[in-house]
Amino acid sequence: MRKRTIALLAFAGLAVGVVGFFFVAPGVVEAGRNKIEPVGPIISEAGRGFQDTIDLHADTLLWDRDLLGTVARGHVDLTRLRQGGVALQVFASVTNSPAGMNVERNETAQFDMIMPLVIAQRQSPRTWSSTLERALFHAQKLEDAAARSDGRLRVLRSPEDIERLFADRNANAQAECGDPGAGDCLRWPVGGMLALEGLQVLEGEIDNIDRLHAAGYIMAGLAHFIDNPFSGSMHGASRAGLSESGRAAVARMEELGMIVDLAHASPQAIDDVLAMARRPVVSSHGGVRGTCPNNRNLSDEQVRGIAATGGIVGIGYWPTAVCGLTVEAIVRALLHVRDVAGIDHVALGSDFDGAVTVGFDAASVQAIATALIEAGLSPEDIAKIMGGNARRVLSEGIRPL
């Protein structure tokens, strides 16, 4: 009887552990990684009038969370995007994250922390060991959310999709409240676009670029926190530039209409891309050393190089990017890019839901517009920073050559 009781207790303990791993742990992990330390962002009525914001980077698809729901964790969902005047959100696919990840140096062989996360989230076994399958899963996840959204969320793949989105947002705003510039006039629909965070997702095969483009990916970073066969990482062990296959991958992306993203790329890889780029490139999320000097951020020379292609620098909202949590820290970085490269090359790239702590979520993005007004910028220049520049580069960059 005693042995049976012990066995039953052991089984019960195992069952509780399994339930906790698969149904509790993912939410607990996410809540611990994507924090908000409120900084009391101020949003003026004039700031609320900026309803065409574009954010170049959020990692929301990584987490076990419904985009259409409203939960008390993380930084992004459809409701909060609408509340914050975000017209278009670029959703990144994070497919590899090394144990002990840091901005200085990560070995390629470090344990992949995404694997236990996807297992705990009860994803298909095909995603457990394949970065390619993880990216395809994320693309389907966004498509499924859009299909359930009753038209409130659209997946955008072409310049025509982008123009239609903004036309419909303006038409819907006029129908709902008569004044699309009114601060209390929230707009539908919201657009979503897909980006890859690192070419490790190709699993060594350049042909997978075509497969991922067909799945909806319109932007791709060269590397994430580790080196891969195509490019060195800013945080990798080698600091290598583009390999021959990396150069071929960049050329193929430009042919298809995929935007090359230099965020996380090694300095040599950045130089290599800038020397061969035939169309605008971006740094989707990060900061600048002019206001926050560290290995994660861009030098003034790199900022000018990106601008020379016609591209944009997306400024993030977390401490490593801007050396603070406040809106003022973000604005300092935005204005530095303006001063170095010109107003046409400044953009937003929050890194929301990217295992970062921020001072506000997507519902309060208009605090940035408010701070830019306070800094004395014209409405035209603020509109460029909040989304106009990104709209131009996205539309140009996703046209096939």
C-alpha positions in Angstrom: 0.0 0.0 0.0 2.8 2.3 0.9 4.6 1.7 -2.4 1.4 2.3 -4.3 0.9 5.6 -2.5 4.5 6.7 -3.2 4.0 5.7 -6.9 0.8 7.7 -7.0 2.4 10.7 -5.5 5.3 10.5 -7.9 2.9 10.2 -10.8 0.9 13.2 -9.5 4.1 15.2 -9.1 5.2 14.3 -12.7 1.8 15.3 -14.0 1.9 18.6 -12.2 5.4 19.2 -13.6 4.2 18.4 -17.1 1.2 20.6 -16.9 3.3 23.4 -15.4 5.9 23.1 -18.2 3.4 23.1 -21.1 0.7 25.4 -19.8 2.2 27.7 -17.1 5.9 28.1 -17.9 5.6 29.9 -21.3 3.6 32.7 -19.8 5.8 32.9 -16.7 8.9 33.1 -18.9 7.4 35.7 -21.1 6.2 37.9 -18.2 9.8 37.8 -16.8 11.4 38.7 -20.1 9.2 41.4 -21.5 8.8 43.9 -18.7 7.5 47.4 -18.4 8.9 49.8 -15.9 6.5 52.7 -16.4 8.1 56.1 -16.9 4.9 58.1 -17.0 4.9 58.9 -20.7 3.0 62.1 -21.5 0.8 62.1 -24.6 -0.6 65.4 -25.7 -3.7 65.9 -27.8 -1.4 67.0 -30.7 0.7 63.9 -30.1 -2.4 61.6 -30.4 -3.0 63.1 -33.8 -0.1 61.1 -35.3 -1.9 58.0 -36.3 0.3 56.6 -39.1 3.2 55.2 -37.1 5.4 52.4 -38.4 7.5 50.3 -36.1 10.2 48.3 -37.8 10.7 45.6 -35.2 8.8 43.6 -32.6 9.4 40.0 -31.5 5.8 39.3 -30.5 5.4 36.1 -32.7 8.0 34.3 -30.5 5.6 34.2 -27.6 2.6 32.1 -26.8 0.2 35.0 -27.0 -2.8 35.7 -29.3 -2.2 39.0 -31.2 -6.0 39.6 -31.2 -6.3 39.1 -27.4 -5.6 41.5 -24.7 -3.4 40.2 -21.9 -1.6 41.7 -19.0 1.9 40.8 -20.2 4.2 41.8 -23.1 4.2 44.9 -25.1 2.1 44.4 -28.3 -1.3 43.2 -29.3 -3.8 44.5 -31.8 -5.7 46.6 -29.3 -2.6 48.4 -28.1 -1.3 49.0 -31.6 -4.5 50.7 -32.5 -4.5 52.7 -29.3 -0.9 53.9 -30.0 -1.7 55.0 -33.5 0.5 52.2 -35.0 -0.5 51.7 -38.6 2.1 49.1 -39.5 4.0 46.7 -37.3 6.9 44.7 -38.7 6.9 41.4 -36.8 10.3 39.6 -36.6 10.9 35.9 -36.4 13.4 35.1 -33.7 14.7 31.5 -34.5 17.8 31.2 -32.4 19.0 32.7 -29.1 22.2 31.5 -27.4 22.3 30.7 -23.7 24.0 33.5 -21.8 23.3 35.9 -24.6 25.1 39.2 -24.4 26.1 42.1 -26.7 29.9 41.4 -26.5 30.6 37.8 -27.5 28.6 34.6 -28.1 30.0 31.4 -29.4 28.2 29.7 -32.2 28.0 26.4 -30.3 26.1 27.9 -27.3 22.9 26.1 -26.4 19.8 27.3 -28.3 17.4 28.7 -25.8 14.5 28.9 -28.3 14.3 25.1 -28.4 12.9 24.6 -24.9 10.5 27.5 -25.4 9.0 26.1 -28.6 8.6 22.7 -26.9 6.9 24.2 -23.9 4.6 26.2 -26.2 3.4 22.8 -27.7 4.5 23.8 -31.2 4.8 21.1 -33.9 7.9 18.9 -33.4 9.1 20.1 -36.8 10.0 23.4 -35.2 11.9 21.9 -32.3 15.3 21.7 -34.1 14.7 23.6 -37.3 15.2 27.4 -37.5 13.5 27.3 -40.9 10.4 25.6 -39.6 10.2 28.1 -36.7 10.2 31.0 -39.2 7.5 29.3 -41.3 5.5 28.7 -38.1 5.7 32.4 -37.2 4.5 33.4 -40.7 1.5 31.1 -40.4 0.8 32.4 -37.0 0.5 36.0 -38.3 -1.6 34.8 -41.3 -4.0 32.9 -38.9 -4.4 36.0 -36.7 -5.2 38.2 -39.7 -7.8 35.6 -40.9 -9.5 35.7 -37.6 -9.4 39.5 -37.2 -12.5 40.4 -39.3 -10.3 42.7 -41.4 -8.7 44.5 -38.5 -5.3 43.0 -39.2 -3.8 42.6 -42.6 -0.6 40.9 -43.7 1.2 43.2 -46.2 3.4 41.9 -49.0 3.6 44.6 -51.7 3.8 48.3 -52.1 0.2 48.2 -53.3 -0.8 46.6 -50.0 0.9 49.4 -48.1 -0.9 52.1 -50.0 -4.2 50.4 -49.7 -3.8 50.1 -45.9 -3.2 53.8 -45.4 -6.0 54.8 -47.8 -8.4 52.5 -45.9 -7.3 53.8 -42.5 -8.0 57.4 -43.6 -11.4 56.5 -45.1 -12.4 54.5 -41.9 -11.3 57.4 -39.7 -13.4 59.9 -41.6 -16.4 57.5 -41.5 -16.1 57.0 -37.7 -15.4 60.5 -36.5 -15.3 62.9 -39.5 -11.8 64.2 -38.8 -8.9 61.8 -39.4 -6.5 64.1 -37.6 -8.5 64.1 -34.4 -6.6 62.8 -31.4 -9.4 60.6 -30.3 -10.0 59.1 -33.7 -8.7 55.6 -33.6 -8.1 53.9 -37.0 -8.5 50.5 -38.5 -7.0 48.4 -40.0 -3.5 47.7 -38.8 -0.9 46.2 -41.1 1.6 43.5 -40.3 4.8 42.6 -42.2 7.3 39.8 -41.6 11.0 40.0 -41.0 13.7 37.4 -40.3 16.2 38.0 -37.5 19.3 36.3 -38.9 20.2 34.1 -41.9 20.8 31.1 -39.7 17.1 30.5 -40.7 18.3 29.4 -44.2 20.0 26.4 -42.7 22.8 26.8 -45.2 20.6 26.8 -48.3 20.3 30.0 -50.3 17.2 28.6 -52.0 15.4 28.9 -48.7 15.3 32.7 -49.3 12.7 32.1 -52.0 10.7 29.8 -49.8 10.6 32.4 -47.0 9.8 35.2 -49.3 6.9 33.2 -50.7 5.8 32.7 -47.0 5.6 36.5 -46.7 8.9 37.6 -45.4 9.9 41.1 -46.7 13.0 41.9 -44.6 15.9 39.8 -43.3 18.7 40.5 -40.9 22.1 39.0 -41.7 22.8 37.7 -38.2 21.4 37.7 -34.7 23.5 37.1 -31.6 25.8 34.4 -33.2 27.8 34.1 -36.4 26.3 32.0 -39.2 27.6 30.7 -42.5 26.5 33.8 -44.3 27.6 36.6 -42.0 29.4 37.5 -38.8 27.4 39.0 -35.9 28.2 42.2 -34.0 28.1 39.9 -31.0 29.7 36.8 -32.5 33.1 35.2 -31.9 34.6 35.9 -35.4 33.3 39.4 -36.2 33.6 38.2 -39.8 32.1 40.0 -42.8 29.9 38.4 -45.5 31.0 35.1 -46.8 30.6 34.3 -50.6 27.3 32.7 -49.8 26.4 35.8 -47.8 27.0 38.0 -50.7 24.9 35.8 -52.9 22.1 35.9 -50.3 22.1 39.7 -50.2 22.0 39.8 -54.0 19.1 37.4 -54.1 17.1 39.3 -51.4 17.4 42.5 -53.4 16.3 40.7 -56.6 13.2 39.3 -54.9 12.3 42.5 -53.0 13.5 41.7 -49.5 15.0 44.5 -47.5 18.5 43.9 -46.0 18.5 44.6 -42.3 21.9 45.5 -40.7 20.8 45.3 -37.1 23.2 42.9 -35.2 25.5 42.5 -38.2 29.3 42.7 -37.6 31.0 46.0 -38.6 32.7 44.2 -41.5 29.4 42.7 -42.7 27.9 46.2 -42.6 30.7 47.5 -44.7 30.4 44.6 -47.1 26.6 45.2 -47.6 27.0 49.0 -48.0 29.6 48.4 -50.7 27.3 46.2 -52.8 23.8 47.5 -52.0 21.6 48.5 -55.0 18.7 49.7 -52.9 18.0 51.1 -49.5 19.1 49.1 -46.4 17.9 49.5 -42.9 19.0 49.0 -39.3 15.6 47.9 -38.0 16.2 48.3 -34.2 19.0 49.5 -32.0 20.7 52.7 -31.0 23.6 55.0 -31.9 27.0 55.3 -30.1 26.6 59.1 -30.3 24.1 59.0 -27.4 24.7 55.4 -26.0 28.2 54.0 -26.7 28.3 50.2 -26.6 28.9 47.3 -28.9 25.2 47.0 -29.8 24.9 50.4 -31.4 25.9 52.1 -34.7 28.8 54.5 -35.2 28.1 57.8 -37.0 30.0 56.5 -40.0 27.7 53.5 -40.2 24.6 55.7 -39.8 25.9 57.9 -42.7 26.6 54.7 -44.8 23.0 53.5 -44.3 21.7 56.9 -45.2 23.8 56.9 -48.4 21.8 53.9 -49.7 18.6 55.9 -49.1 17.9 53.7 -46.0 16.8 54.3 -42.4 17.9 53.7 -38.8 15.3 52.4 -36.5 15.8 53.5 -32.9 14.8 51.1 -30.1 13.2 51.8 -26.7 15.3 49.7 -24.3 18.3 50.7 -22.2 21.0 49.0 -24.2 19.8 51.0 -27.3 19.3 54.4 -25.8 20.9 54.3 -22.3 17.6 54.7 -20.5 13.9 53.9 -20.4 12.5 57.4 -20.9 11.0 58.9 -24.0 13.7 61.7 -23.7 16.4 59.0 -24.1 14.7 57.8 -27.3 14.3 61.3 -28.7 18.0 62.1 -28.1 18.9 59.1 -30.3 16.4 60.0 -32.9 17.7 63.6 -33.1 21.3 62.4 -33.3 20.5 60.3 -36.4 18.8 63.4 -37.8 21.8 65.5 -37.1 24.3 63.0 -38.6 22.3 61.8 -41.6 19.3 64.0 -42.1 15.6 63.9 -41.2 14.8 61.5 -44.1 16.8 58.6 -42.5 15.2 58.4 -39.0 12.7 55.8 -38.0 11.3 53.8 -35.0 12.3 50.2 -34.2 11.0 49.4 -30.7 12.2 45.8 -30.2 8.9 45.3 -28.2 8.5 41.8 -26.9 12.2 41.2 -27.6 13.1 40.0 -24.0 13.7 43.7 -23.1 12.5 46.0 -20.4 10.9 49.2 -21.8 9.2 52.3 -20.2 5.9 51.9 -22.1 4.1 49.6 -24.5 2.6 49.9 -27.9 -0.4 51.8 -26.6 1.8 54.8 -25.6 4.0 55.2 -28.7 2.5 58.7 -29.3 4.5 59.9 -26.3 7.4 60.0 -28.8 5.5 62.3 -31.1 4.6 64.5 -28.1 8.2 64.7 -27.1 9.3 65.6 -30.6 6.7 68.4 -30.6 8.2 69.6 -27.3 11.7 69.5 -29.0 10.5 71.9 -31.6 10.2 69.7 -34.7 7.7 70.6 -37.4 4.7 68.3 -38.0 6.2 67.3 -41.3 9.5 66.2 -39.7 7.7 64.3 -36.9 5.5 62.5 -39.5 8.7 61.4 -41.3 10.2 60.0 -38.0 7.0 58.3 -36.8 6.4 56.5 -40.1 6.8 58.4 -43.3 10.4 57.5 -43.8 9.7 53.8 -43.1 6.8 53.8 -45.5 9.0 55.1 -48.3 11.8 52.6 -47.7 9.4 49.6 -47.3 7.5 50.5 -50.4 10.7 50.9 -52.5 12.5 47.9 -51.0 9.8 45.3 -51.5 9.5 45.9 -55.2 11.4 43.2 -57.1 14.3 44.4 -59.2 
